[in-house]
């Protein structure tokens, strides 16, 4: 498995033969590696991918899986799948050899996933995607068993009953939250429907108080104990949200109190634990029944629907990938129009 020095470019390249899926022998050449061992590693991994065994890395298996799925799925479905895999699965498993991934690895990943403030249905969706990749490896690349299946499923197929706060409950709660930064953060969550990761990733340059808008283009995550900024949950989560005037005033007051803020500084340089703790204190002092941080997003959706917002407006404001997601999640909150439709049909009949 030799690698060669490219004297003109000052880099390394590999050149080798392989047999493609049709049985034809082909030549492969790849340039631009900074080190000799990088070129050798590329050749080794490429040949493993073509060997139809699971000695390749999980990252390589995902590439094969995605190439296989791409022509079989709608573009929007494929894009959502890629986002989910890249954000929630690859950071944990990418460099591991597929053969070496055990149920214990998966259980540790599950524990990390369950520690976050995700809905049970979203957790189930992520788990199902990981299991689908391993099923693909079992069926087509000889993996002995699916370690995700052995580890056991997590999450729920159907959403649990949602908890909401009314405006009156939120107002009672927010008055009893001890810290001003937390009061502002909770207010943004309640009056915009942002996800907690989106809130924690906001920077000063994402807020335009003159225009009364907030731009969502990233999310704050904790992976393996490391705090990182990632892409939003889905492509449609990239959005601009209009802000109520009183919320703009509150954010302006908060920004004015910051010490020498920079445009790319996080507006809320805290963790979810900080907001969990502040919510516990606020609920205890106010007597309002505690809900999850994510339920503030549900509360915002309920507020919009109860005030007559069309489903498309709700979907766009929440950053759902499609209207079906909004209807699946909140459709039961919309009043039935069956009686009105039948009445109109009665009126039209001669």
Buried (B, 14 or more C-beta within 10 A) or exposed (E): EEBEEEEEEEBBBBBBEBEEEEEEEEEBEBEEBEEBEBBBBBBBBBBBBBBEBBBBBBBBBBEBBBEEBEEEEEEEEBBBBBBBBBBBBBBBBBEBBBBEBEBEBBBBBBEBBEEBBBBBBBBBBBBBBBBBBBBBBBEEBBBEEBBBBEBEBBBEEEBEEBBBBEEEBBEBBBEBBEBEBBBBBBBBBBBBBBBBBBBBBBBBEBBEBEEBBBBBBBBBBBBEEEEEBBBBBBBBBBBBBEBEEEBBEBBEEBBEEEEEBEEEEBBBEBBBEBBBBBBEBBBEBBEBEEBBBBBBBBBBBBBBBBEEBEBEEBBBBBBBBBBEBBBEBBEEBBEEEEEEEEEEEEEEEE
